[in-house]
Structure formats: C-alpha cells, structure tokens
C-alpha cells in the first residue's frame, strides 16, 4: 500500500468520526465525497466521477463499492481491505448493488448518514439512492460531518501543507520571472506548473486562474491565451499542491508600469488583508472575518468593486475545486479554531477603468494568531522588462 499517513493517524481520524457518528446516532455512513475517502482511508482516485461508495460503520467496518477500474487503485492507495465491485451491465443500477451490499452488512433498518453535498454523488443517482433505501433504512443528510473534522489539521497533515506552501511560492516566482511586455500567458502558466511538478507536487483541485488585460478582472479560468502588451496587468491565482493538500496564492502584477488606480486599489487590498488578519483569531467567526474585509474595502470606496466573500479553508481536495469548508461571508457563524488552513483573498475588479487588483495568501491559525505560510512580500509587483 502507498499510504501517506501512519496507522496511528488513520486510527485517530476514525475515532473522531466515530464520536461524531455516536453524537448523531448513526449506525453507518455512506461516503461519496472523494475528500472524505482520502482523509479516512488514503484512497486516492478520480474514479469518483463514476458511482462509488465507502460504507463506514460505527463499529469500525469499512467496505468500498467501486468499479473494476478502481479495484487495484483502492488496494494500492488505501487501507480498505473489503473492496467490492459493481458491474457495468445493461439495466443494472449500481444503487441496487449498493442496497444488496448494505443488506449483506446487516444494515437493514439501520440509521444511515449520507454524504449528499458532494460532486461524488450526482442528483440522478442521489434520487435513485433515496428511492431504493426509503423503506430499507432511516436516512439523514450527514454531509457536514467529515468536512468539519477535516478543517482542523493534524501535525502529519501540516507537514504536507507547509510543503504545498513552498511549492506555491516557487510557482509564483517562476511565473513572475516570465512576465514582461510581449510574454505569452502560456509560458507563464507552464512555468508555474513546472515548478510544482518538479517539486514533487500534484495537480490542483481546479485550474489556475490566469488572465491579462480585461481578463485580469476575472475570478475563474477560461480557455484562450494572449501576449502581454507594453502596458498591461495580469492576475494569477494558483495553489501549491502536495499529497493533495493545497496552499493558495493570488496576485495582480502590473506590466510596464503601475497606474495610479493600481496603486490605490493595492493599498485598499493591503488594508483589508491586515483587517482580516486581526480577525483570524481563535473564537472569531468567518462572518466577522468578512465584515473586517468589507469594512476596510468600503472605507476606501471599493464597495462596487469587491466580492461578497473573501476566503475559505483549504485542505486535501479533489476536482472540481480546491475550496473547502468554511467560507468567509456575511453572517457565517463558523468559528476559527487552531490548526485551520485558511486562504484569504482580497479581490477588486473595477470594470469602469478595467483595472484589476488582488492580494491573497494562505494562513495557519493558532492560539497566538495567524501565521502566513507564504514568504512572499505583499508589495505591488511591477514587471517592466
């Protein structure tokens, strides 16, 4: 088996889960989130794009139902010993085969918690699941349980998080080195990915965001590349990824020279980031973090240009997103706890002047306040040549 954590680590994770299952009076959980499977067993695959389910019982049994293409994957990457295969054949639903497996596990009439809130369970299959199990067991939505456990990182996890942060810094510097008037976005993007892969890192949970000119105002990846103009701007949002753990960074780089609007917006981002850091304290809520961001931005007349969220947790995540629970938005009462890994992004997009500015980095929370996992300065980067 190619496991990235010790047996004691996995045992500790299961014990934390067992306690939560006991609190919620669950006999078993049906896990469809790949992040949950990786966290609990080490199972590493993209086969969750098809139907698969890890059944975990309160007494410690773990049974994986998956496709034949993932059988060896599960044996090689996880500590799951009981792996069963659902067969692709006309008219046969994997949900029906899961129900048969649950019956074999003596779970008829049990209290089952189901992970609905995941890309690993499509709406179609979720409806089939509910219909098949409606009279079989008592069902409840248990989507919230493991994400809240995963939000607090262990010492073993933080080793990988810190390595991801080093890769993020290296990737940004590699990309920055390619930025100049006339540079092609493709070379910049390639340089960032090369630094991560050469450093032993992984594919990220979603595409890097790269956009210049008007596209620097975008917050999502899109297809298409361009060469930088003599006077330009480029926004980069990336994450170093190691053993699937993410540490994200975000910067807007001025090309040629920074405009006065760039400088004003950068100052607003710096002030907002400082305000956010003051709330990244144990006991503060993610709503209070957002309020600090919004207050600083709005005091600089940036209300029309800011977003309605300013960051989120990071961890071991799989496609299609590296974003994790919880997120910083108004009214979110989730509390900051020690050993959370939080990406804070200050993003401004002024469509009137077509000026972009962003500033973001990843923090580790602690009883003495947050620690930046990036060693990069917060200065406004300008590349003239």
N, C-alpha and C positions, 0 to 999 in steps of 0.2 A: 504493500500500500504506500502511496505517495502522500502522506499526511503532513500538513504544515504546522500542526499543533500537537502538544503532548497529550497522552491519555488523561492525565490529571485535568488538563484544560477542558477537554470534551466532557469529562465527568462533572466538572463544576458547572458547565453550561446546562447540562441536562438537569442537574439538581435545581438550578434556578428556575428552569422551565417547569419541573415537577411541582415546585412550590406554587407557582402561578396557576398551574392546572388544578391543584388542590383548592386554591382560593376560589377558583371559578367553577369548582365541582365538575370537572371534565374527566371522563374516563379515558379519552383518547383525543388526539388532534390529527386532522388531515392537513398536511403541509403541502402547499402548491407553490410557495414562493421559493425561488432558487436561492435567494439570500438566506432564508431560514435553513434550507437543507445544507448549505455550505457551512453555516455557523454551527449547526448542531452535529454534523457528521463528517464534514470535509468534502462532501460530494460536489464535484466540480464539472459542470457541463453546460452546453447551451441547448441541450435536449428538452429543456422546459418549454420550448416553443411548441412541442407536442404535449399530449397529455401524460402527466406522471404525478404520482402522489406518494409521499412518505407518511406512513401511518405511525404515530408515536403514542404509546400507551403510558398511563400513569405509573405502571409497574416496570417500565423500562424497555419494553419491546419496541423494536424499530423494523418496519417492513416496508420496502420500497417496491412500488409497482411502476414499471417503466417499459420502454420499448426495447427490442433486442439490440438495437444500435447502441444503447447506453448501458447494457449489462456489464461489459468489460470496463467501461468508464467508471461505473459505480464501484466495482471491485477494486480498481486501481487507485481511486482517489478518496474513498470513504471508509469508514469503519462499520458500514452496514453489512451484516452477514446474511440477512434474509432478503434476497432480491428476486422478485417475481416478474414475469414478462406478460404484458398484454399483447395479444396477437392482432396484427393488421389483417382483417379479413372482411369481406363484404357483408354489410348488415350487422356487424358485431361492434357494439359500443364499448369503449374502454371503461365507461362508467358502470356498465353492467358487470364487467370483470372485476372492478373495484368492489362492488357490492358483494360479489361472491367471496372475495378475499376477506372482507370485513366479517362475513358470516363465519368463515373458517377460523377467524381470530376470536370467535365467541363475543362479538361486539353487538349482536342483536339486542336492541333495547337500551343500548349504552347512551351516554351523554357525549356527543361528538362536537368538538370545536373545529370550525372550518376556516381556512385562510381564503377568504373571497377577494380581498383587496390586493390582488397581485396580477401581473401580466402572465403568470403561470397557469391561470385558470380563466379561460375565455367565458364571456357571458353565455354563449351557447352551451358549453359543457357545464357551466355552473347551474344553468336551468335544468339540464338533464340530471345533474347530481341531486339537486333538491327534490326533483320528482321521484327519482329512484329510491332515495333514502327517507322520504317523508313519513312512511309508516314503518320504517326499519329501525330508526333511532331518533333520539331527541337532538336536534341540530341547533347550533348557535354560531354567531359570527365571532371568530377568535383571531381576526386579522391583526388586532392591536397587540397581541401578547408578545411575540418574538421581536418585532421592531423596537419595542420599549426596552427589552432586555439587551438587544444588540447596541443600543445607543450608548451604553456605558462600556467602555473598552477595558479589557484586561491588560496586564503587563505584557503578555505574549502578543496580543494584537497591536499594542503600541509600538513594538519593535518594527512591525511592517508599516504602520502609519508613518513613522519617522523616516523610513526608507523611501516611502512614496513621496514625502515632502522634499527629500533631497533630489529625487528624480524630477519633481515639478520645477524646482529652481534651475536644475541643469537644462531642462527642456526649454524653459523660458529664455534663458541666456543664449541657448543655441539658436532659437528663433530670432531673438533680438539681434544677434550677430548678422543675420541675413537681411534685416530690414534696412532699406535705403531707397532713395528715389530710383525707380526703374526695376526694383526687385519684384520677383514673381511670388504671389501668395503660395503657390505650390511648393516652392523651395523652402519657404518659411515653415509651412506645415510639415514638410518632410523632415526638416532639421529637428523640430520638436519631438516628433515620434521616434526618430532615430536615437536621440539621446535617451529616451525612456527604454526602448528595446535593448539598446546596447548596455544599459544599466541593469538588465535583468527584469525589467518591468513588464506589465501586461497591457492588453488593450483596455481602454477605459470603458466605463459603463455607457457612455454616449460619445458622440463625435465631439472633437474640439470645435469651439466656435472661433472662426477667423473671418474677419470682414474689414474691408478698407473702403475709403471714400464714404459714400452714403451708407454702404453696408456695415460700416463700423457702428452704426446705431442699432444693429440687430442683436438679439439675445439668443439666437438659435443658429445652428449650422445650416447652410444651404449649398447646393451644388453650384459650381462655376468659379473660375479664378480670374484675377486681373493683375496687371503690373502696377506698382505704386507710382503715383505722379510725383513731380518735384515738390509740390506742396500737398500733403496728404495726411491721413490718420488711419490707424489700423488697431482694431480691438482683438485681443487674444484672451480666450478663456480656455484653460487647459487643466488637466489633472495628472499628476504623477500617480501611477497605479502599480502597486506591488502586492502580490498574492491577493489581488482583487481589492485591496484597501486603497482608498483614494485620498489625495491631498490636493485641493484645487487652488488655482491662482487666476487672477484676472487683472489685465492692464490695458489701457489705451495708450498707444505710442504715437507721438506727433512726428511726422515725416517732413523734412525740410526745416520747418520752424514751428514752434507752438504759437497759436493765435492767442490774442487776449482772452477770447472766450474759453479756449482750452484751459488757460491758467486760472480763470475764475471758477470754472467747473471743477478743476482739480483741487483747488482749495476747499471747495464745498465737500468733495469726497473725503478729503483728509479729516476735516472737522467731523463729518458724520461717522467715519470709522473710529475716531477717538471716542466719540459719544457712545458708540456701540460697545467698544471695549470696556467702558465703565459699567456696562450692564451685563457683561459676560461673567457674572459672578454667581456663585452658588446661592440658590434661593430666588434669584431674579427669574422672571418668566420670559418666554420668547416674544410675548406681546410687548413687554417693556423694552426688549431689545429693539423691536421695530419702532416703537414710539420714540426712542432715542435717535434712531436713524432719521425718522420723518421730521422730528423737531429741528435737528441740525440742518437738514436739507431745506426745510420750509423757511427757516430763518434767513437763508441765502436766496430766497425766491426761486427755489428749484422744484416746487410742488408740481408744476406741469410736466417736468422732465424726469422725475423719479418713478420708481416702481412701487408696487404695493406689497412687496416682500423684500427682505434684504439678506437672506441667508438660510442655511439649513445644515442639518447634520450630515456627516459623511461616514462611510464605513466600507465593508466588503459588499459591493453592489454589482449587479449584472445588468445587461442591456434590458430595456432601452434607456436607462437613466442612472446617473451616479448620485442623484439627490436621495436623501434619506430622511426619516422622521427624527425630530420635528423641524418645522419651518418657522422662520421669524416673520410673522404677520400680525396685524392688529387684532388684539383680543385673544391671542393664543396663550392659554394658561399653563402650558407645559413648562416645567421648571428646569433651569440649568442645574446640572449636577456635576461633581468632579469626574474627570476622565471621559468627557464627551469631546468629540472631534467636530468642530463647527466651522463651516466656510461662511465668511461674511463678505458680501459683495455690495459695494456702493456703485450703482449704475445710474448714469444720467444720459438721456438722449434728447437733444434739443433739435426737433425737426425743423423749426423755423430757420435756424442758422446752419442746419445739417452738421452739428458738432456733437461728437461723442466723448464721453469720459467715463472710465470705470477704474475701480481700485478694489482689489479683493485678495484675501489670503485666508489660510486655514489656521485655526487656533485649537489648542488643547486646554480645556478648562481645568481648574484646580481650586483648592481652598484659598490659595493666595492670589487668585485671579487668573486671567487667560495668559497663555504663552503662545506667541506666534511660532508656527512650525516652519515658516519660511525665513530665510536670512536675507532676502532681497530688500533694498531700500524702498521707501514709498515715494521717492521723487518722481516728478513728471518726466518720463523718458522721451528724449528727442533725438532722432537719428537724421543728421543732415547729409551724411555720405557713408 
